[in-house]
Amino acid sequence: MNEYKASIPEEFWVDIDNIYRILLERAGNIMTVNYHLYEQGAKLNRKEYSQYVMSCTENSSLKDVVPAIMFMYYDKKNTGTIFKIVLKNLRPIGNKLEGYTPSTVTNRFATQEE
């Protein structure tokens, strides 16, 4: 991260740190939620586990449920593969990152570019 920050103007570092923190927290949250749910259903057979995963997915109060991750935990896949799926799920929707508010420096830069 420090190498990347060194390649951009210092006035944007606060924004980069905020974005990094938000993404890191969200990645940890996705992995934790899915691992916790996996642990609750780990003793089920594959068919029962599939139904369990679908019920977790349909439960609107459960945020960050990713069926592919739950199945990777169930199938004992390596965490590198799981993390790649986590990263795909971190992509901001409509170029808006939930929880991030651009600094005045970033807003000023965006206004000058338009």
N, C-alpha and C positions, 0 to 999 in steps of 0.2 A: 504494500500500500504506500509506503514511504517513497518508493521509486516513482510510482504513478503521481503522487502529490508533487514531487520535485519537478515533474514535467509540465505542470500547470501553474498559472500565476497564484501567488500566495493568498490573494484576497478570496480565492475560491476554496481554500482549504477547509474552512469551517463548514461549508456546504458538503464537501466531499466526506468529511468526518461524520456529519449528520446522516447522510445517505448510507454510508458504510455501517453505521450503528444500527439504523433501521433495518437494513437488509440482513445483517448478522443476527439481530434479535428475531426477525421473522423466520430465518432459516432454522434457528434453534427451536423456535416454536413449532414449526412444521414437523421437524424430526421428533421432538418430544411428544407432541400430540399423537402422531401416528405410531410411535413406539409404545406409548402407554395403551393405546387402543389395541395394538397387536398383542401385548402382554395379556390383556383381558380375554382375548379369544384364541390364544396360542394353543390351547389343549383341544380345540375343536378339530374335527376332521375337515378335509378340504371343502366339501360341499357346505357344511355348516359355517365354516369360516367365510366362504363366499357370501352367504346370506347375511352374516354378521357385518361384513364390510359394506354391503349394500345398505343395511339399516343405519350404519354410521354415516354413510354418504347422504342419506335422505334426511338425517336429523339436522335441521337447520341451526340448532344451537351449537353444533360442533363445527368450529371454524378450522380451516387448514387440513381437513381430512383429504388425503390423496390415496385412492385405492391402490395405485401402482406401488406406492411406498409400503403400504400395509402388506401387500403380497410379497414384496421383496424381503421384508422382515420375516414373514412366515416361511419363505423359501430359503432363508439364511443366506441371502445374497450379500456381497461385500458392501461396506458403507460408502465406498467411492462411487459405486453405481447409484446408490440411493441418493447421495449428495447431488449427483448430476440431475436427477429428477427434481430435487428440492430447488436447485437453481432455476430450472425451467418454470417452476411455480412462483418464483420471486419476481418475474418480469412484471413491471408496472402496467396497469391497464390504462389505455388511452394516454400513455406517457405521463401519468399522474401516480406518484408514489404516496400511498396512504401514510399519513403521519409526518410527511416532509413539507415544510414551508420554506421556499427559497429565501435566501437572505436579500437584503436590499441591494447588495453588490450584484447578485445574480439577476435580480429584477431589472436593475439599471442596464446591465449588459444585454438582456433580452430586448429591452425597449430600444436600445441603440441599434440593434441588428435589424429590427423591423422596418 
